[in-house]
Amino acid sequence: MNVKKVMIVVFVALALFYVVTQPNQAAGMVQSILGWLRDGAEAIITFLKNVFA
């Protein structure tokens, strides 16, 4: 196996372990990440609207 595949497998295993052992904190983290992505997308949309208005 190459290093990239090993790192992916380790990351997935740690993520699953975190979700199983601490589901509330994992859900909060996912909600925070999605909120950050939504805010970023809204900022880009606002910028583009102002540029082309």
PQR file with spaces between the fields and no chain letter, atoms N, CA, C, O and H, PARSE charges and radii, in Angstrom:
ATOM       1  N    MET     1       0.850   -1.190    0.000 -0.4000 1.5000
ATOM       2  CA   MET     1       0.000    0.000    0.000 -0.0000 2.0000
ATOM       3  C    MET     1       0.888    1.243    0.000  0.5500 1.7000
ATOM       4  O    MET     1       1.946    1.273    0.630 -0.5500 1.4000
ATOM       5  N    ASN     2       0.448    2.229   -0.695 -0.4000 1.5000
ATOM       6  CA   ASN     2       1.219    3.459   -0.664 -0.0000 2.0000
ATOM       7  C    ASN     2       0.785    4.327    0.523  0.5500 1.7000
ATOM       8  O    ASN     2      -0.225    4.050    1.170 -0.5500 1.4000
ATOM       9  H    ASN     2      -0.411    2.205   -1.206  0.4000 1.0000
ATOM      10  N    VAL     3       1.539    5.346    0.787 -0.4000 1.5000
ATOM      11  CA   VAL     3       1.333    6.182    1.968 -0.0000 2.0000
ATOM      12  C    VAL     3      -0.022    6.891    1.916  0.5500 1.7000
ATOM      13  O    VAL     3      -0.675    7.053    2.947 -0.5500 1.4000
ATOM      14  H    VAL     3       2.359    5.571    0.260  0.4000 1.0000
ATOM      15  N    LYS     4      -0.440    7.306    0.745 -0.4000 1.5000
ATOM      16  CA   LYS     4      -1.714    8.020    0.614 -0.0000 2.0000
ATOM      17  C    LYS     4      -2.883    7.137    1.045  0.5500 1.7000
ATOM      18  O    LYS     4      -3.765    7.589    1.775 -0.5500 1.4000
ATOM      19  H    LYS     4       0.091    7.175   -0.093  0.4000 1.0000
ATOM      20  N    LYS     5      -2.894    5.896    0.603 -0.4000 1.5000
ATOM      21  CA   LYS     5      -3.976    4.978    0.971 -0.0000 2.0000
ATOM      22  C    LYS     5      -3.974    4.707    2.471  0.5500 1.7000
ATOM      23  O    LYS     5      -5.032    4.650    3.099 -0.5500 1.4000
ATOM      24  H    LYS     5      -2.178    5.529    0.010  0.4000 1.0000
ATOM      25  N    VAL     6      -2.799    4.542    3.037 -0.4000 1.5000
ATOM      26  CA   VAL     6      -2.698    4.288    4.477 -0.0000 2.0000
ATOM      27  C    VAL     6      -3.234    5.482    5.257  0.5500 1.7000
ATOM      28  O    VAL     6      -3.974    5.304    6.224 -0.5500 1.4000
ATOM      29  H    VAL     6      -1.940    4.588    2.527  0.4000 1.0000
ATOM      30  N    MET     7      -2.874    6.684    4.854 -0.4000 1.5000
ATOM      31  CA   MET     7      -3.338    7.888    5.544 -0.0000 2.0000
ATOM      32  C    MET     7      -4.862    8.024    5.449  0.5500 1.7000
ATOM      33  O    MET     7      -5.513    8.419    6.416 -0.5500 1.4000
ATOM      34  H    MET     7      -2.273    6.829    4.069  0.4000 1.0000
ATOM      35  N    ILE     8      -5.422    7.698    4.292 -0.4000 1.5000
ATOM      36  CA   ILE     8      -6.878    7.772    4.122 -0.0000 2.0000
ATOM      37  C    ILE     8      -7.570    6.770    5.043  0.5500 1.7000
ATOM      38  O    ILE     8      -8.559    7.102    5.697 -0.5500 1.4000
ATOM      39  H    ILE     8      -4.893    7.377    3.506  0.4000 1.0000
ATOM      40  N    VAL     9      -7.054    5.557    5.092 -0.4000 1.5000
ATOM      41  CA   VAL     9      -7.648    4.521    5.943 -0.0000 2.0000
ATOM      42  C    VAL     9      -7.550    4.926    7.411  0.5500 1.7000
ATOM      43  O    VAL     9      -8.507    4.745    8.163 -0.5500 1.4000
ATOM      44  H    VAL     9      -6.251    5.287    4.560  0.4000 1.0000
ATOM      45  N    VAL    10      -6.416    5.468    7.826 -0.4000 1.5000
ATOM      46  CA   VAL    10      -6.243    5.913    9.212 -0.0000 2.0000
ATOM      47  C    VAL    10      -7.208    7.056    9.522  0.5500 1.7000
ATOM      48  O    VAL    10      -7.830    7.060   10.584 -0.5500 1.4000
ATOM      49  H    VAL    10      -5.639    5.615    7.215  0.4000 1.0000
ATOM      50  N    PHE    11      -7.342    8.014    8.623 -0.4000 1.5000
ATOM      51  CA   PHE    11      -8.247    9.142    8.842 -0.0000 2.0000
ATOM      52  C    PHE    11      -9.696    8.668    8.973  0.5500 1.7000
ATOM      53  O    PHE    11     -10.413    9.105    9.874 -0.5500 1.4000
ATOM      54  H    PHE    11      -6.836    8.011    7.760  0.4000 1.0000
ATOM      55  N    VAL    12     -10.125    7.782    8.084 -0.4000 1.5000
ATOM      56  CA   VAL    12     -11.498    7.266    8.133 -0.0000 2.0000
ATOM      57  C    VAL    12     -11.733    6.496    9.430  0.5500 1.7000
ATOM      58  O    VAL    12     -12.785    6.633   10.053 -0.5500 1.4000
ATOM      59  H    VAL    12      -9.543    7.426    7.353  0.4000 1.0000
ATOM      60  N    ALA    13     -10.759    5.690    9.834 -0.4000 1.5000
ATOM      61  CA   ALA    13     -10.897    4.921   11.069 -0.0000 2.0000
ATOM      62  C    ALA    13     -11.011    5.851   12.279  0.5500 1.7000
ATOM      63  O    ALA    13     -11.840    5.620   13.159 -0.5500 1.4000
ATOM      64  H    ALA    13      -9.904    5.578    9.327  0.4000 1.0000
ATOM      65  N    LEU    14     -10.197    6.884   12.328 -0.4000 1.5000
ATOM      66  CA   LEU    14     -10.271    7.842   13.443 -0.0000 2.0000
ATOM      67  C    LEU    14     -11.594    8.606   13.433  0.5500 1.7000
ATOM      68  O    LEU    14     -12.180    8.853   14.488 -0.5500 1.4000
ATOM      69  H    LEU    14      -9.524    7.071   11.613  0.4000 1.0000
ATOM      70  N    ALA    15     -12.056    8.973   12.259 -0.4000 1.5000
ATOM      71  CA   ALA    15     -13.332    9.682   12.159 -0.0000 2.0000
ATOM      72  C    ALA    15     -14.482    8.800   12.638  0.5500 1.7000
ATOM      73  O    ALA    15     -15.352    9.262   13.377 -0.5500 1.4000
ATOM      74  H    ALA    15     -11.580    8.772   11.403  0.4000 1.0000
ATOM      75  N    LEU    16     -14.490    7.547   12.226 -0.4000 1.5000
ATOM      76  CA   LEU    16     -15.538    6.626   12.673 -0.0000 2.0000
ATOM      77  C    LEU    16     -15.460    6.399   14.184  0.5500 1.7000
ATOM      78  O    LEU    16     -16.491    6.342   14.855 -0.5500 1.4000
ATOM      79  H    LEU    16     -13.783    7.173   11.626  0.4000 1.0000
ATOM      80  N    PHE    17     -14.261    6.271   14.714 -0.4000 1.5000
ATOM      81  CA   PHE    17     -14.090    6.102   16.154 -0.0000 2.0000
ATOM      82  C    PHE    17     -14.648    7.306   16.904  0.5500 1.7000
ATOM      83  O    PHE    17     -15.331    7.149   17.916 -0.5500 1.4000
ATOM      84  H    PHE    17     -13.424    6.317   14.169  0.4000 1.0000
ATOM      85  N    TYR    18     -14.359    8.505   16.408 -0.4000 1.5000
ATOM      86  CA   TYR    18     -14.850    9.737   17.029 -0.0000 2.0000
ATOM      87  C    TYR    18     -16.375    9.801   16.975  0.5500 1.7000
ATOM      88  O    TYR    18     -17.013   10.181   17.956 -0.5500 1.4000
ATOM      89  H    TYR    18     -13.805    8.633   15.585  0.4000 1.0000
ATOM      90  N    VAL    19     -16.956    9.436   15.850 -0.4000 1.5000
ATOM      91  CA   VAL    19     -18.421    9.467   15.706 -0.0000 2.0000
ATOM      92  C    VAL    19     -19.081    8.465   16.644  0.5500 1.7000
ATOM      93  O    VAL    19     -20.121    8.759   17.232 -0.5500 1.4000
ATOM      94  H    VAL    19     -16.438    9.127   15.052  0.4000 1.0000
ATOM      95  N    VAL    20     -18.489    7.292   16.788 -0.4000 1.5000
ATOM      96  CA   VAL    20     -19.070    6.255   17.636 -0.0000 2.0000
ATOM      97  C    VAL    20     -18.923    6.603   19.110  0.5500 1.7000
ATOM      98  O    VAL    20     -19.853    6.392   19.889 -0.5500 1.4000
ATOM      99  H    VAL    20     -17.644    7.053   16.310  0.4000 1.0000
ATOM     100  N    THR    21     -17.768    7.135   19.504 -0.4000 1.5000
ATOM     101  CA   THR    21     -17.526    7.388   20.924 -0.0000 2.0000
ATOM     102  C    THR    21     -18.099    8.713   21.398  0.5500 1.7000
ATOM     103  O    THR    21     -18.474    8.835   22.565 -0.5500 1.4000
ATOM     104  H    THR    21     -17.013    7.307   18.872  0.4000 1.0000
ATOM     105  N    GLN    22     -18.178    9.718   20.517 -0.4000 1.5000
ATOM     106  CA   GLN    22     -18.679   11.035   20.911 -0.0000 2.0000
ATOM     107  C    GLN    22     -19.601   11.592   19.826  0.5500 1.7000
ATOM     108  O    GLN    22     -19.233   12.530   19.119 -0.5500 1.4000
ATOM     109  H    GLN    22     -17.874    9.619   19.569  0.4000 1.0000
ATOM     110  N    PRO    23     -20.789   11.022   19.694 -0.5600 1.5000
ATOM     111  CA   PRO    23     -21.660   11.437   18.580  0.2800 2.0000
ATOM     112  C    PRO    23     -22.138   12.890   18.681  0.5500 1.7000
ATOM     113  O    PRO    23     -22.270   13.559   17.656 -0.5500 1.4000
ATOM     114  N    ASN    24     -22.400   13.388   19.889 -0.4000 1.5000
ATOM     115  CA   ASN    24     -22.877   14.765   20.019 -0.0000 2.0000
ATOM     116  C    ASN    24     -21.818   15.768   19.584  0.5500 1.7000
ATOM     117  O    ASN    24     -22.114   16.721   18.864 -0.5500 1.4000
ATOM     118  H    ASN    24     -22.294   12.845   20.721  0.4000 1.0000
ATOM     119  N    GLN    25     -20.585   15.550   20.022 -0.4000 1.5000
ATOM     120  CA   GLN    25     -19.511   16.458   19.636 -0.0000 2.0000
ATOM     121  C    GLN    25     -19.219   16.359   18.145  0.5500 1.7000
ATOM     122  O    GLN    25     -18.920   17.366   17.502 -0.5500 1.4000
ATOM     123  H    GLN    25     -20.344   14.776   20.607  0.4000 1.0000
ATOM     124  N    ALA    26     -19.302   15.150   17.592 -0.4000 1.5000
ATOM     125  CA   ALA    26     -19.068   14.970   16.160 -0.0000 2.0000
ATOM     126  C    ALA    26     -20.139   15.703   15.347  0.5500 1.7000
ATOM     127  O    ALA    26     -19.832   16.339   14.339 -0.5500 1.4000
ATOM     128  H    ALA    26     -19.544   14.333   18.115  0.4000 1.0000
ATOM     129  N    ALA    27     -21.381   15.611   15.785 -0.4000 1.5000
ATOM     130  CA   ALA    27     -22.462   16.308   15.086 -0.0000 2.0000
ATOM     131  C    ALA    27     -22.276   17.819   15.167  0.5500 1.7000
ATOM     132  O    ALA    27     -22.501   18.531   14.189 -0.5500 1.4000
ATOM     133  H    ALA    27     -21.630   15.094   16.604  0.4000 1.0000
ATOM     134  N    GLY    28     -21.869   18.299   16.324 -0.4000 1.5000
ATOM     135  CA   GLY    28     -21.620   19.732   16.473 -0.0000 2.0000
ATOM     136  C    GLY    28     -20.494   20.205   15.570  0.5500 1.7000
ATOM     137  O    GLY    28     -20.569   21.287   14.988 -0.5500 1.4000
ATOM     138  H    GLY    28     -21.686   17.720   17.119  0.4000 1.0000
ATOM     139  N    MET    29     -19.454   19.397   15.454 -0.4000 1.5000
ATOM     140  CA   MET    29     -18.338   19.753   14.589 -0.0000 2.0000
ATOM     141  C    MET    29     -18.783   19.802   13.130  0.5500 1.7000
ATOM     142  O    MET    29     -18.404   20.719   12.401 -0.5500 1.4000
ATOM     143  H    MET    29     -19.393   18.518   15.927  0.4000 1.0000
ATOM     144  N    VAL    30     -19.579   18.831   12.696 -0.4000 1.5000
ATOM     145  CA   VAL    30     -20.062   18.814   11.320 -0.0000 2.0000
ATOM     146  C    VAL    30     -20.963   20.027   11.061  0.5500 1.7000
ATOM     147  O    VAL    30     -20.875   20.649   10.002 -0.5500 1.4000
ATOM     148  H    VAL    30     -19.887   18.086   13.288  0.4000 1.0000
ATOM     149  N    GLN    31     -21.819   20.360   12.016 -0.4000 1.5000
ATOM     150  CA   GLN    31     -22.680   21.533   11.853 -0.0000 2.0000
ATOM     151  C    GLN    31     -21.851   22.810   11.756  0.5500 1.7000
ATOM     152  O    GLN    31     -22.177   23.705   10.975 -0.5500 1.4000
ATOM     153  H    GLN    31     -21.890   19.855   12.876  0.4000 1.0000
ATOM     154  N    SER    32     -20.793   22.899   12.537 -0.4000 1.5000
ATOM     155  CA   SER    32     -19.925   24.074   12.474 -0.0000 2.0000
ATOM     156  C    SER    32     -19.246   24.191   11.113  0.5500 1.7000
ATOM     157  O    SER    32     -19.175   25.276   10.536 -0.5500 1.4000
ATOM     158  H    SER    32     -20.528   22.172   13.171  0.4000 1.0000
ATOM     159  N    ILE    33     -18.751   23.072   10.612 -0.4000 1.5000
ATOM     160  CA   ILE    33     -18.083   23.079    9.305 -0.0000 2.0000
ATOM     161  C    ILE    33     -19.068   23.460    8.206  0.5500 1.7000
ATOM     162  O    ILE    33     -18.746   24.264    7.331 -0.5500 1.4000
ATOM     163  H    ILE    33     -18.808   22.190   11.081  0.4000 1.0000
ATOM     164  N    LEU    34     -20.276   22.880    8.251 -0.4000 1.5000
ATOM     165  CA   LEU    34     -21.277   23.209    7.234 -0.0000 2.0000
ATOM     166  C    LEU    34     -21.709   24.668    7.326  0.5500 1.7000
ATOM     167  O    LEU    34     -21.936   25.313    6.302 -0.5500 1.4000
ATOM     168  H    LEU    34     -20.538   22.227    8.962  0.4000 1.0000
ATOM     169  N    GLY    35     -21.821   25.188    8.531 -0.4000 1.5000
ATOM     170  CA   GLY    35     -22.156   26.607    8.698 -0.0000 2.0000
ATOM     171  C    GLY    35     -21.077   27.504    8.122  0.5500 1.7000
ATOM     172  O    GLY    35     -21.374   28.512    7.480 -0.5500 1.4000
ATOM     173  H    GLY    35     -21.636   24.665    9.362  0.4000 1.0000
ATOM     174  N    TRP    36     -19.806   27.130    8.356 -0.4000 1.5000
ATOM     175  CA   TRP    36     -18.698   27.902    7.815 -0.0000 2.0000
ATOM     176  C    TRP    36     -18.720   27.875    6.287  0.5500 1.7000
ATOM     177  O    TRP    36     -18.514   28.903    5.642 -0.5500 1.4000
ATOM     178  H    TRP    36     -19.566   26.311    8.877  0.4000 1.0000
ATOM     179  N    LEU    37     -18.970   26.704    5.715 -0.4000 1.5000
ATOM     180  CA   LEU    37     -19.037   26.595    4.259 -0.0000 2.0000
ATOM     181  C    LEU    37     -20.208   27.403    3.692  0.5500 1.7000
ATOM     182  O    LEU    37     -20.080   28.043    2.649 -0.5500 1.4000
ATOM     183  H    LEU    37     -19.137   25.869    6.240  0.4000 1.0000
ATOM     184  N    ARG    38     -21.352   27.368    4.387 -0.4000 1.5000
ATOM     185  CA   ARG    38     -22.518   28.139    3.934 -0.0000 2.0000
ATOM     186  C    ARG    38     -22.213   29.633    3.964  0.5500 1.7000
ATOM     187  O    ARG    38     -22.530   30.353    3.017 -0.5500 1.4000
ATOM     188  H    ARG    38     -21.456   26.847    5.235  0.4000 1.0000
ATOM     189  N    ASP    39     -21.596   30.101    5.051 -0.4000 1.5000
ATOM     190  CA   ASP    39     -21.251   31.515    5.147 -0.0000 2.0000
ATOM     191  C    ASP    39     -20.280   31.930    4.047  0.5500 1.7000
ATOM     192  O    ASP    39     -20.403   33.012    3.472 -0.5500 1.4000
ATOM     193  H    ASP    39     -21.338   29.516    5.820  0.4000 1.0000
ATOM     194  N    GLY    40     -19.319   31.065    3.763 -0.4000 1.5000
ATOM     195  CA   GLY    40     -18.371   31.362    2.692 -0.0000 2.0000
ATOM     196  C    GLY    40     -19.049   31.437    1.335  0.5500 1.7000
ATOM     197  O    GLY    40     -18.754   32.326    0.536 -0.5500 1.4000
ATOM     198  H    GLY    40     -19.219   30.186    4.230  0.4000 1.0000
ATOM     199  N    ALA    41     -19.957   30.506    1.074 -0.4000 1.5000
ATOM     200  CA   ALA    41     -20.683   30.510   -0.202 -0.0000 2.0000
ATOM     201  C    ALA    41     -21.551   31.755   -0.329  0.5500 1.7000
ATOM     202  O    ALA    41     -21.629   32.355   -1.401 -0.5500 1.4000
ATOM     203  H    ALA    41     -20.196   29.783    1.723  0.4000 1.0000
ATOM     204  N    GLU    42     -22.198   32.141    0.757 -0.4000 1.5000
ATOM     205  CA   GLU    42     -23.026   33.345    0.726 -0.0000 2.0000
ATOM     206  C    GLU    42     -22.177   34.587    0.488  0.5500 1.7000
ATOM     207  O    GLU    42     -22.606   35.500   -0.218 -0.5500 1.4000
ATOM     208  H    GLU    42     -22.135   31.654    1.628  0.4000 1.0000
ATOM     209  N    ALA    43     -20.987   34.635    1.062 -0.4000 1.5000
ATOM     210  CA   ALA    43     -20.100   35.771    0.852 -0.0000 2.0000
ATOM     211  C    ALA    43     -19.658   35.853   -0.605  0.5500 1.7000
ATOM     212  O    ALA    43     -19.594   36.942   -1.176 -0.5500 1.4000
ATOM     213  H    ALA    43     -20.639   33.893    1.635  0.4000 1.0000
ATOM     214  N    ILE    44     -19.353   34.708   -1.207 -0.4000 1.5000
ATOM     215  CA   ILE    44     -18.946   34.697   -2.619 -0.0000 2.0000
ATOM     216  C    ILE    44     -20.099   35.136   -3.504  0.5500 1.7000
ATOM     217  O    ILE    44     -19.901   35.901   -4.447 -0.5500 1.4000
ATOM     218  H    ILE    44     -19.404   33.824   -0.744  0.4000 1.0000
ATOM     219  N    ILE    45     -21.300   34.659   -3.207 -0.4000 1.5000
ATOM     220  CA   ILE    45     -22.475   35.052   -3.997 -0.0000 2.0000
ATOM     221  C    ILE    45     -22.722   36.549   -3.880  0.5500 1.7000
ATOM     222  O    ILE    45     -23.004   37.214   -4.876 -0.5500 1.4000
ATOM     223  H    ILE    45     -21.461   34.038   -2.440  0.4000 1.0000
ATOM     224  N    THR    46     -22.618   37.080   -2.669 -0.4000 1.5000
ATOM     225  CA   THR    46     -22.805   38.518   -2.469 -0.0000 2.0000
ATOM     226  C    THR    46     -21.763   39.306   -3.245  0.5500 1.7000
ATOM     227  O    THR    46     -22.083   40.307   -3.885 -0.5500 1.4000
ATOM     228  H    THR    46     -22.389   36.540   -1.860  0.4000 1.0000
ATOM     229  N    PHE    47     -20.530   38.860   -3.189 -0.4000 1.5000
ATOM     230  CA   PHE    47     -19.460   39.523   -3.934 -0.0000 2.0000
ATOM     231  C    PHE    47     -19.763   39.537   -5.426  0.5500 1.7000
ATOM     232  O    PHE    47     -19.669   40.579   -6.075 -0.5500 1.4000
ATOM     233  H    PHE    47     -20.270   38.046   -2.669  0.4000 1.0000
ATOM     234  N    LEU    48     -20.128   38.374   -5.970 -0.4000 1.5000
ATOM     235  CA   LEU    48     -20.396   38.303   -7.406 -0.0000 2.0000
ATOM     236  C    LEU    48     -21.610   39.150   -7.796  0.5500 1.7000
ATOM     237  O    LEU    48     -21.616   39.763   -8.864 -0.5500 1.4000
ATOM     238  H    LEU    48     -20.204   37.528   -5.443  0.4000 1.0000
ATOM     239  N    LYS    49     -22.625   39.189   -6.951 -0.4000 1.5000
ATOM     240  CA   LYS    49     -23.787   40.037   -7.241 -0.0000 2.0000
ATOM     241  C    LYS    49     -23.373   41.497   -7.304  0.5500 1.7000
ATOM     242  O    LYS    49     -23.832   42.236   -8.175 -0.5500 1.4000
ATOM     243  H    LYS    49     -22.620   38.691   -6.083  0.4000 1.0000
ATOM     244  N    ASN    50     -22.506   41.919   -6.384 -0.4000 1.5000
ATOM     245  CA   ASN    50     -22.063   43.316   -6.365 -0.0000 2.0000
ATOM     246  C    ASN    50     -21.140   43.641   -7.548  0.5500 1.7000
ATOM     247  O    ASN    50     -21.149   44.761   -8.059 -0.5500 1.4000
ATOM     248  H    ASN    50     -22.133   41.318   -5.677  0.4000 1.0000
ATOM     249  N    VAL    51     -20.363   42.674   -7.967 -0.4000 1.5000
ATOM     250  CA   VAL    51     -19.470   42.907   -9.106 -0.0000 2.0000
ATOM     251  C    VAL    51     -20.264   43.082  -10.396  0.5500 1.7000
ATOM     252  O    VAL    51     -19.958   43.956  -11.207 -0.5500 1.4000
ATOM     253  H    VAL    51     -20.355   41.764   -7.552  0.4000 1.0000
ATOM     254  N    PHE    52     -21.295   42.239  -10.581 -0.4000 1.5000
ATOM     255  CA   PHE    52     -22.032   42.252  -11.835 -0.0000 2.0000
ATOM     256  C    PHE    52     -23.326   43.059  -11.767  0.5500 1.7000
ATOM     257  O    PHE    52     -24.129   43.004  -12.699 -0.5500 1.4000
ATOM     258  H    PHE    52     -21.543   41.529   -9.922  0.4000 1.0000
ATOM     259  N    ALA    53     -23.542   43.797  -10.699 -0.4000 1.5000
ATOM     260  CA   ALA    53     -24.762   44.603  -10.572 -0.0000 2.0000
ATOM     261  C    ALA    53     -24.627   45.930  -11.278  0.5500 1.7000
ATOM     262  O    ALA    53     -25.561   46.731  -11.271 -0.5500 1.4000
ATOM     263  H    ALA    53     -22.890   43.842   -9.942  0.4000 1.0000
